[in-house]
Amino acid sequence: MAGHMRRAGPTRRLLLRAAAGALGATCLPCAARSAATGAPLTGEAAAKLGALPGKAVLGAARTAPRITELVDFNAADWRRSALDMRELLASDAQLAYGLVQAPLFDVRSLEAARVALAVLAKGIERFETFYLALAESEGPVDGVAALAAAQRAGLDRFQVFNASIQPEYTEALAKAAALASALGVLDTPAYVIGGEVFTGYLDLARKRALLAVARP
């Protein structure tokens, strides 16, 4: 146990350092709250979304996402939205659901987002297990909590940590911040569905209705 605690301390400090280094590039103003009303997806935003690195796609393989969600693990409604996603994927085998790490809340969110990107690099199945494990947890989500979820997904937490502090994830999060700006998103969860952008939590029934209209 003592050895474990000695390893955990530096991990926390390095996560904070890596997150703080990205904060200026990735954290957008979070005070404004927008109603969950649709706005047109601009060509600039669509191009940024299409080229975005680190985007997870769950569900139907090799299919363009019909819904893409911008995620902050510390947003008030993130857990509800994650469990909605599980319901949507279970009920529609043809659905592809995109997830973008867009940490807008604070340094804890940046830490967790870096870990999520490192987990995604280990495979989509491991990522989905990790993601839902976090959704079923309680309390704030920081890098340490995210690493614990990675371990529950069968990964070595120290290997994931070492990957998570690499510069490529700083760049990926900076591009996600640029995407959020192009979408006009100041808060998450936010969704791109059928050529429209929705900021604010959408309940399961509304998501189903919007997805039905957006079906190719």
Backbone as JSON, one array per atom type, in Angstrom:
{
  "sequence": "MAGHMRRAGPTRRLLLRAAAGALGATCLPCAARSAATGAPLTGEAAAKLGALPGKAVLGAARTAPRITELVDFNAADWRRSALDMRELLASDAQLAYGLVQAPLFDVRSLEAARVALAVLAKGIERFETFYLALAESEGPVDGVAALAAAQRAGLDRFQVFNASIQPEYTEALAKAAALASALGVLDTPAYVIGGEVFTGYLDLARKRALLAVARP",
  "N": [[0.83, -1.21, 0.0], [1.95, 1.23, 0.86], [3.86, 1.61, -1.15], [2.19, 1.93, -3.34], [0.92, 4.39, -2.73], [3.09, 6.11, -2.88], [3.55, 6.11, -5.59], [1.19, 7.19, -6.55], [1.19, 9.9, -5.8], [3.12, 11.48, -7.41], [1.87, 10.95, -9.85], [-0.55, 12.39, -9.69], [0.44, 15.02, -9.49], [1.78, 15.3, -11.96], [-0.31, 14.94, -13.75], [-1.83, 17.21, -13.16], [0.0, 19.17, -13.97], [0.21, 18.64, -16.74], [-2.44, 19.04, -17.5], [-2.83, 21.72, -16.76], [-1.04, 22.95, -18.46], [-2.38, 22.72, -20.85], [-4.6, 24.21, -20.41], [-4.96, 26.93, -21.12], [-5.26, 26.67, -23.85], [-7.45, 25.07, -24.2], [-9.65, 25.51, -22.51], [-12.75, 26.99, -22.48], [-14.89, 29.93, -21.94], [-17.23, 29.3, -19.38], [-19.43, 30.24, -18.13], [-21.77, 31.15, -19.36], [-25.01, 29.95, -20.1], [-26.81, 28.07, -22.35], [-29.97, 27.6, -23.91], [-31.42, 24.45, -24.83], [-31.7, 24.5, -27.8], [-31.94, 24.1, -31.33], [-29.35, 25.0, -33.62], [-28.09, 25.96, -36.82], [-25.62, 23.83, -38.28], [-22.57, 25.0, -39.21], [-20.53, 25.26, -42.19], [-17.79, 25.55, -41.6], [-17.66, 24.54, -38.97], [-18.53, 21.92, -39.44], [-16.42, 20.96, -41.0], [-14.3, 21.07, -39.18], [-15.22, 19.23, -37.3], [-15.26, 16.87, -38.82], [-12.54, 16.48, -39.28], [-11.46, 16.1, -36.82], [-9.15, 14.89, -34.44], [-9.03, 12.06, -32.18], [-11.71, 11.47, -31.79], [-14.23, 9.47, -30.54], [-16.13, 6.74, -31.76], [-18.94, 5.02, -31.16], [-20.94, 2.05, -31.39], [-22.51, 1.3, -34.48], [-20.23, -0.04, -36.69], [-17.85, 1.51, -38.89], [-19.57, 3.5, -39.79], [-20.89, 6.72, -40.35], [-21.28, 8.99, -37.65], [-24.57, 9.6, -36.46], [-25.28, 11.12, -34.41], [-23.35, 13.3, -32.5], [-21.7, 13.9, -29.54], [-20.5, 16.45, -27.42], [-18.38, 16.29, -24.72], [-17.97, 16.81, -21.25], [-16.63, 15.57, -18.38], [-17.35, 16.57, -15.93], [-19.61, 18.06, -16.21], [-22.96, 18.93, -15.32], [-25.01, 17.25, -16.3], [-23.75, 15.15, -17.55], [-23.54, 12.38, -16.83], [-26.18, 11.44, -16.99], [-26.61, 11.76, -19.73], [-24.72, 9.98, -20.76], [-25.76, 7.51, -19.95], [-28.15, 7.59, -21.33], [-27.08, 7.36, -23.9], [-26.19, 4.71, -23.84], [-28.68, 3.4, -23.79], [-29.73, 4.21, -26.27], [-27.91, 3.06, -28.1], [-28.28, 0.37, -27.51], [-30.83, -0.06, -28.45], [-30.8, 0.41, -31.16], [-29.2, -0.95, -33.65], [-28.04, 0.12, -35.88], [-27.07, 2.56, -35.3], [-24.55, 4.99, -35.03], [-22.6, 6.56, -32.65], [-21.02, 9.44, -31.85], [-18.35, 10.68, -29.79], [-16.85, 13.43, -28.32], [-14.14, 14.68, -26.61], [-14.44, 17.47, -24.76], [-13.38, 19.39, -22.67], [-14.6, 21.79, -20.68], [-14.9, 22.73, -18.16], [-13.04, 22.71, -15.8], [-9.68, 22.23, -14.48], [-9.74, 19.61, -13.54], [-11.44, 18.36, -15.35], [-9.93, 18.54, -17.68], [-7.76, 16.89, -17.01], [-9.09, 14.38, -16.84], [-10.05, 14.16, -19.43], [-7.7, 13.87, -20.92], [-6.88, 11.36, -20.02], [-9.02, 9.85, -20.99], [-8.63, 10.04, -23.78], [-6.22, 8.67, -24.0], [-7.07, 6.13, -23.21], [-8.87, 5.57, -25.29], [-7.09, 5.14, -27.37], [-6.37, 2.57, -26.88], [-8.33, 1.01, -27.88], [-11.73, 0.72, -29.04], [-13.57, -0.86, -27.66], [-12.52, -1.17, -25.07], [-12.56, 1.51, -24.43], [-15.33, 2.09, -24.37], [-16.16, 0.51, -22.19], [-14.68, 1.76, -20.15], [-15.79, 4.35, -20.29], [-18.5, 4.02, -19.59], [-18.15, 2.96, -17.07], [-17.17, 5.2, -15.71], [-19.47, 6.77, -15.94], [-21.18, 5.46, -14.25], [-20.1, 5.92, -11.83], [-19.64, 8.03, -8.89], [-19.52, 11.46, -7.85], [-17.0, 14.13, -8.35], [-14.99, 14.09, -11.37], [-11.72, 13.52, -11.94], [-8.27, 13.29, -13.05], [-7.24, 11.14, -11.56], [-9.54, 9.7, -10.8], [-10.4, 8.99, -13.34], [-8.28, 7.35, -14.17], [-8.65, 5.25, -12.39], [-11.04, 4.22, -13.39], [-10.12, 3.38, -15.86], [-8.48, 1.3, -15.06], [-10.46, -0.43, -14.09], [-11.51, -1.11, -16.48], [-9.74, -2.93, -17.39], [-7.17, -2.1, -17.98], [-3.72, -1.12, -17.56], [-3.14, 1.2, -15.19], [-0.92, 2.88, -14.88], [0.45, 2.71, -17.28], [-1.51, 3.86, -18.92], [-1.59, 6.41, -17.78], [1.04, 7.36, -18.37], [0.84, 7.51, -21.14], [-1.17, 9.43, -21.34], [-0.1, 11.95, -20.82], [1.23, 12.82, -23.01], [2.25, 15.05, -25.69], [0.58, 14.94, -27.95], [-2.04, 14.72, -27.12], [-2.59, 17.14, -25.95], [-2.66, 18.7, -28.24], [-4.88, 17.51, -29.54], [-6.94, 18.17, -27.76], [-6.87, 20.93, -27.92], [-7.77, 21.27, -30.54], [-10.33, 20.29, -30.22], [-11.36, 22.27, -28.58], [-11.34, 24.39, -30.39], [-13.24, 23.43, -32.15], [-15.52, 23.44, -30.46], [-15.77, 26.2, -30.12], [-16.31, 26.97, -32.78], [-18.77, 25.76, -33.06], [-20.25, 27.26, -31.35], [-20.56, 26.5, -28.74], [-20.83, 26.79, -25.32], [-21.19, 25.3, -23.14], [-21.58, 21.99, -21.86], [-23.5, 18.89, -21.66], [-23.37, 18.91, -25.26], [-24.71, 18.63, -28.55], [-24.45, 17.39, -31.88], [-26.74, 16.88, -34.26], [-28.18, 15.68, -37.1], [-27.42, 17.91, -38.77], [-27.82, 20.05, -37.11], [-27.04, 21.97, -34.15], [-27.16, 21.44, -30.74], [-27.2, 22.83, -27.59], [-26.93, 22.01, -24.28], [-28.52, 19.67, -22.08], [-30.31, 17.08, -23.65], [-33.21, 15.2, -23.27], [-33.88, 11.62, -23.22], [-36.13, 10.92, -24.78], [-36.38, 13.12, -26.49], [-33.97, 13.0, -27.87], [-34.34, 10.58, -29.24], [-36.44, 11.34, -30.97], [-35.26, 13.38, -32.52], [-33.2, 11.93, -33.71], [-34.66, 10.15, -35.25], [-35.66, 11.8, -37.22], [-33.29, 12.58, -38.35], [-32.35, 10.3, -39.53], [-30.63, 8.62, -42.15]],
  "CA": [[0.0, 0.0, 0.0], [2.81, 2.41, 0.9], [4.44, 1.8, -2.47], [1.15, 2.47, -4.23], [0.72, 5.8, -2.43], [4.23, 6.89, -3.39], [3.39, 6.25, -7.04], [0.0, 7.99, -6.85], [1.45, 11.32, -5.62], [3.66, 12.07, -8.64], [0.87, 10.86, -10.91], [-1.46, 13.52, -9.55], [1.14, 16.26, -9.81], [2.05, 15.36, -13.39], [-1.6, 15.16, -14.42], [-2.17, 18.63, -13.01], [0.9, 19.95, -14.8], [-0.17, 18.45, -18.14], [-3.73, 19.68, -17.72], [-2.67, 23.17, -16.67], [-0.37, 23.38, -19.68], [-3.35, 22.78, -21.94], [-5.8, 24.94, -20.0], [-5.16, 28.13, -21.91], [-5.64, 26.33, -25.23], [-8.63, 24.23, -24.33], [-10.79, 25.83, -21.65], [-13.54, 28.11, -22.97], [-15.75, 30.46, -20.9], [-18.26, 28.32, -19.07], [-20.49, 30.83, -17.32], [-23.01, 31.29, -20.11], [-25.81, 28.74, -20.25], [-27.69, 28.22, -23.5], [-31.09, 26.67, -23.98], [-31.19, 23.32, -25.76], [-32.4, 24.75, -29.05], [-31.08, 23.8, -32.45], [-28.78, 26.03, -34.47], [-27.51, 25.29, -37.99], [-24.21, 23.45, -38.3], [-21.91, 25.73, -40.27], [-19.54, 24.51, -42.95], [-16.53, 25.57, -40.85], [-17.76, 23.61, -37.85], [-18.61, 20.57, -39.99], [-15.08, 20.58, -41.42], [-13.52, 20.83, -37.96], [-15.71, 17.99, -36.71], [-14.82, 15.76, -39.65], [-11.08, 16.3, -39.21], [-11.04, 16.11, -35.42], [-8.5, 13.68, -33.91], [-9.48, 11.65, -30.86], [-13.16, 11.32, -31.69], [-14.65, 8.07, -30.38], [-17.39, 6.4, -32.41], [-19.48, 3.79, -30.6], [-22.09, 1.52, -32.1], [-22.34, 0.72, -35.81], [-18.87, 0.11, -37.21], [-17.64, 2.09, -40.23], [-20.73, 4.31, -40.12], [-20.75, 8.1, -39.86], [-22.18, 9.23, -36.53], [-25.79, 10.37, -36.64], [-25.25, 12.04, -33.28], [-22.04, 13.49, -31.88], [-21.84, 14.62, -28.27], [-19.34, 17.06, -26.79], [-18.41, 15.74, -23.37], [-17.13, 17.21, -20.11], [-16.98, 14.61, -17.35], [-17.85, 17.25, -14.73], [-20.85, 18.77, -16.49], [-24.02, 18.46, -14.43], [-25.87, 16.21, -16.9], [-22.99, 14.2, -18.36], [-23.85, 10.99, -16.52], [-27.5, 11.12, -17.58], [-26.46, 11.66, -21.18], [-23.99, 8.75, -21.05], [-26.67, 6.38, -19.8], [-29.04, 7.68, -22.51], [-26.33, 6.81, -25.03], [-26.24, 3.25, -23.73], [-30.02, 2.99, -24.2], [-29.88, 4.42, -27.72], [-27.11, 2.06, -28.81], [-28.88, -0.95, -27.29], [-32.1, -0.18, -29.17], [-30.62, 0.69, -32.59], [-27.92, -1.53, -34.08], [-27.51, 0.89, -37.0], [-26.68, 3.88, -34.82], [-23.18, 5.32, -34.64], [-22.66, 7.67, -31.69], [-19.7, 10.04, -31.7], [-18.04, 11.33, -28.53], [-15.72, 14.35, -28.42], [-13.71, 15.22, -25.33], [-14.44, 18.93, -24.82], [-13.38, 19.78, -21.26], [-14.83, 23.23, -20.55], [-15.25, 23.05, -16.77], [-11.87, 23.11, -15.02], [-8.5, 21.39, -14.68], [-10.11, 18.21, -13.34], [-12.0, 17.87, -16.6], [-8.82, 18.38, -18.61], [-7.06, 15.67, -16.61], [-9.88, 13.21, -17.2], [-10.13, 14.08, -20.89], [-6.44, 13.31, -21.4], [-6.92, 9.92, -19.75], [-9.98, 9.26, -21.93], [-8.0, 9.92, -25.09], [-5.24, 7.59, -23.92], [-7.82, 4.88, -23.2], [-9.4, 5.36, -26.63], [-6.01, 4.6, -28.19], [-6.27, 1.13, -26.58], [-9.41, 0.29, -28.56], [-13.06, 1.26, -28.77], [-14.28, -1.69, -26.67], [-12.01, -0.76, -23.77], [-13.04, 2.87, -24.18], [-16.74, 2.06, -23.98], [-16.21, 0.01, -20.82], [-14.17, 2.86, -19.32], [-16.72, 5.48, -20.32], [-19.7, 3.68, -18.82], [-17.72, 2.83, -15.68], [-17.17, 6.56, -15.17], [-20.85, 7.24, -15.86], [-21.83, 4.8, -13.12], [-19.42, 6.33, -10.61], [-20.21, 9.2, -8.25], [-18.58, 12.51, -7.47], [-16.23, 14.78, -9.41], [-14.1, 13.22, -12.15], [-10.42, 14.09, -12.28], [-7.4, 12.31, -13.67], [-7.11, 9.95, -10.71], [-10.79, 8.93, -10.95], [-10.41, 8.42, -14.7], [-7.34, 6.25, -14.19], [-9.28, 4.13, -11.7], [-11.99, 3.63, -14.34], [-9.31, 2.67, -16.86], [-8.08, 0.04, -14.44], [-11.64, -1.29, -14.07], [-11.7, -1.57, -17.86], [-8.73, -3.94, -17.68], [-5.93, -1.49, -18.44], [-2.72, -0.76, -16.56], [-3.35, 2.63, -14.97], [0.33, 3.61, -15.02], [0.69, 2.82, -18.72], [-2.45, 4.86, -19.43], [-1.13, 7.72, -17.33], [2.21, 7.76, -19.16], [0.35, 7.9, -22.47], [-2.07, 10.58, -21.28], [0.6, 13.23, -20.68], [1.97, 13.09, -24.23], [1.82, 16.3, -26.34], [-0.46, 14.75, -28.97], [-3.37, 14.9, -26.53], [-2.75, 18.58, -25.83], [-3.09, 19.17, -29.57], [-6.24, 17.03, -29.79], [-7.88, 18.95, -26.94], [-6.91, 22.28, -28.49], [-8.65, 21.22, -31.71], [-11.69, 20.13, -29.71], [-11.77, 23.6, -28.13], [-11.65, 25.17, -31.6], [-14.53, 22.92, -32.63], [-16.57, 23.97, -29.59], [-15.92, 27.61, -30.46], [-16.99, 27.07, -34.08], [-20.16, 25.34, -32.86], [-20.91, 28.19, -30.44], [-20.87, 25.76, -27.53], [-20.23, 27.3, -24.1], [-21.5, 24.38, -22.05], [-21.87, 20.64, -22.29], [-23.38, 18.24, -22.96], [-23.86, 19.54, -26.48], [-24.92, 17.56, -29.53], [-24.66, 17.67, -33.3], [-27.7, 15.88, -34.74], [-28.88, 16.02, -38.33], [-27.13, 19.24, -39.3], [-28.12, 21.08, -36.12], [-26.27, 21.95, -32.92], [-27.99, 21.62, -29.55], [-26.41, 23.03, -26.39], [-27.73, 21.69, -23.1], [-28.95, 18.28, -22.04], [-31.54, 16.64, -24.3], [-33.61, 13.95, -22.65], [-33.84, 10.46, -24.11], [-37.24, 10.98, -25.74], [-36.1, 14.12, -27.52], [-32.91, 12.46, -28.71], [-34.94, 9.6, -30.15], [-37.23, 12.04, -31.98], [-34.34, 14.04, -33.42], [-32.48, 10.92, -34.48], [-35.57, 9.59, -36.24], [-35.71, 12.75, -38.34], [-31.96, 12.64, -38.96], [-31.98, 9.01, -40.11], [-30.34, 8.76, -43.59]],
  "C": [[0.86, 1.26, 0.0], [3.43, 2.69, -0.46], [3.44, 2.4, -3.44], [0.96, 3.96, -3.99], [1.87, 6.65, -2.94], [4.11, 7.09, -4.89], [2.24, 7.2, -7.37], [0.29, 9.47, -6.75], [2.0, 11.98, -6.86], [2.67, 12.02, -9.79], [-0.06, 12.06, -10.87], [-0.78, 14.82, -9.95], [1.38, 16.4, -11.31], [0.77, 15.56, -14.19], [-1.98, 16.64, -14.34], [-1.29, 19.5, -13.89], [0.51, 19.86, -16.27], [-1.48, 19.14, -18.44], [-3.59, 21.19, -17.71], [-1.97, 23.72, -17.91], [-1.31, 23.53, -20.85], [-4.5, 23.72, -21.64], [-6.05, 26.16, -20.86], [-5.65, 27.83, -23.31], [-7.0, 25.67, -25.3], [-9.83, 24.67, -23.52], [-11.47, 27.09, -22.15], [-14.36, 28.67, -21.83], [-16.94, 29.56, -20.67], [-19.46, 28.94, -18.37], [-21.82, 30.89, -18.05], [-23.71, 29.95, -20.24], [-26.8, 28.96, -21.37], [-28.81, 27.21, -23.43], [-30.81, 25.61, -25.02], [-32.04, 23.5, -27.0], [-31.41, 24.56, -30.2], [-30.59, 25.03, -33.18], [-28.12, 25.33, -35.65], [-26.04, 24.98, -37.8], [-23.55, 24.14, -39.47], [-20.91, 24.84, -41.0], [-18.2, 24.45, -42.24], [-16.55, 24.55, -39.73], [-17.8, 22.17, -38.34], [-17.23, 20.07, -40.41], [-14.2, 20.26, -40.22], [-13.93, 19.51, -37.32], [-15.21, 16.78, -37.5], [-13.35, 15.45, -39.51], [-10.57, 16.12, -37.79], [-10.34, 14.81, -35.02], [-9.11, 13.32, -32.55], [-10.98, 11.56, -30.69], [-13.5, 9.84, -31.59], [-15.98, 7.87, -31.1], [-17.84, 5.03, -31.89], [-20.67, 3.34, -31.43], [-21.72, 0.96, -33.45], [-20.95, 1.02, -36.37], [-18.88, 0.7, -38.61], [-18.87, 2.87, -40.71], [-20.53, 5.72, -39.58], [-21.73, 8.33, -38.71], [-23.41, 10.04, -36.93], [-25.98, 11.36, -35.51], [-23.83, 12.1, -32.77], [-22.23, 14.36, -30.66], [-20.5, 15.18, -27.84], [-19.45, 16.82, -25.29], [-17.46, 16.49, -22.44], [-17.56, 16.34, -18.95], [-17.5, 15.26, -16.07], [-19.05, 18.13, -15.01], [-22.0, 18.12, -15.72], [-24.78, 17.27, -15.0], [-25.09, 15.18, -17.69], [-23.39, 12.76, -18.07], [-25.2, 10.58, -17.1], [-27.37, 10.91, -19.07], [-25.72, 10.38, -21.56], [-24.89, 7.53, -20.94], [-27.74, 6.39, -20.89], [-28.37, 7.06, -23.72], [-26.38, 5.29, -25.01], [-27.59, 2.72, -24.17], [-30.21, 3.11, -25.71], [-29.13, 3.36, -28.52], [-27.71, 0.67, -28.67], [-30.13, -1.15, -28.14], [-31.98, 0.04, -30.67], [-29.25, 0.22, -33.04], [-27.28, -0.75, -35.22], [-26.99, 2.26, -36.57], [-25.18, 3.95, -34.53], [-23.22, 6.6, -33.81], [-21.23, 8.19, -31.48], [-19.55, 10.75, -30.36], [-16.77, 12.16, -28.7], [-15.39, 14.85, -27.02], [-13.57, 16.73, -25.46], [-14.49, 19.47, -23.4], [-13.45, 21.29, -21.09], [-14.94, 23.67, -19.1], [-14.05, 23.55, -15.98], [-10.74, 22.12, -15.27], [-8.82, 19.92, -14.47], [-10.63, 17.6, -14.64], [-10.91, 17.65, -17.65], [-8.0, 17.13, -18.29], [-7.79, 14.44, -17.12], [-9.97, 13.04, -18.71], [-8.85, 13.49, -21.48], [-6.41, 11.8, -21.19], [-7.86, 9.24, -20.73], [-9.38, 9.07, -23.31], [-6.95, 8.8, -25.1], [-5.92, 6.22, -23.89], [-8.36, 4.56, -24.59], [-8.34, 4.75, -27.55], [-5.81, 3.1, -27.97], [-7.39, 0.32, -27.23], [-10.78, 0.77, -28.12], [-13.81, 0.45, -27.72], [-13.83, -1.31, -25.26], [-12.52, 0.64, -23.42], [-14.5, 2.87, -23.71], [-16.91, 1.55, -22.55], [-15.77, 1.08, -19.83], [-15.21, 3.97, -19.18], [-17.95, 5.2, -19.45], [-19.36, 3.44, -17.35], [-17.67, 4.2, -15.01], [-18.59, 7.08, -14.99], [-21.57, 6.65, -14.65], [-21.16, 5.13, -11.79], [-20.12, 7.56, -10.03], [-19.11, 10.21, -7.96], [-17.85, 13.11, -8.64], [-15.29, 13.79, -10.1], [-12.84, 14.0, -12.47], [-9.55, 13.0, -12.88], [-7.28, 11.03, -12.87], [-8.36, 9.08, -10.82], [-10.85, 8.27, -12.32], [-9.43, 7.26, -14.81], [-7.89, 5.03, -13.46], [-10.29, 3.44, -12.61], [-11.26, 2.87, -15.44], [-8.85, 1.32, -16.32], [-9.25, -0.94, -14.39], [-11.96, -1.83, -15.46], [-10.62, -2.55, -18.3], [-7.4, -3.4, -18.15], [-4.99, -1.21, -17.27], [-2.78, 0.76, -16.37], [-2.08, 3.45, -15.18], [0.73, 3.74, -16.49], [-0.24, 3.88, -19.34], [-2.02, 6.26, -19.02], [0.04, 8.21, -18.17], [1.82, 8.19, -20.56], [-0.4, 9.22, -22.41], [-1.37, 11.92, -21.24], [1.41, 13.58, -21.93], [1.4, 14.32, -24.96], [0.68, 16.11, -27.36], [-1.85, 14.98, -28.41], [-3.63, 16.37, -26.21], [-3.26, 19.16, -27.14], [-4.53, 18.75, -29.87], [-7.26, 17.85, -29.01], [-7.96, 20.4, -27.41], [-7.82, 22.32, -29.71], [-10.1, 21.02, -31.29], [-12.23, 21.47, -29.21], [-12.13, 24.49, -29.31], [-12.97, 24.73, -32.2], [-15.67, 23.48, -31.78], [-16.83, 25.44, -29.88], [-16.67, 27.78, -31.78], [-18.46, 26.67, -33.98], [-20.94, 26.33, -32.0], [-21.29, 27.53, -29.12], [-20.11, 26.35, -26.35], [-20.44, 26.35, -22.93], [-21.77, 23.01, -22.65], [-22.81, 19.99, -21.29], [-23.94, 19.11, -24.09], [-23.85, 18.48, -27.56], [-24.98, 18.15, -30.94], [-25.53, 16.53, -33.82], [-28.35, 16.41, -36.02], [-28.65, 17.43, -38.83], [-27.49, 20.37, -38.36], [-27.28, 20.87, -34.87], [-27.2, 22.27, -31.76], [-27.08, 21.73, -28.34], [-27.31, 22.87, -25.17], [-28.26, 20.27, -23.21], [-30.27, 18.09, -22.79], [-31.95, 15.32, -23.67], [-33.72, 12.84, -23.7], [-34.93, 10.53, -25.17], [-36.95, 11.98, -26.85], [-34.97, 13.65, -28.44], [-33.47, 11.46, -29.71], [-35.68, 10.3, -31.29], [-36.29, 12.72, -32.99], [-33.57, 13.06, -34.29], [-33.37, 10.29, -35.55], [-35.66, 10.49, -37.46], [-34.38, 12.77, -39.09], [-31.56, 11.35, -39.66], [-31.76, 9.15, -41.62], [-31.44, 8.11, -44.45]]
}
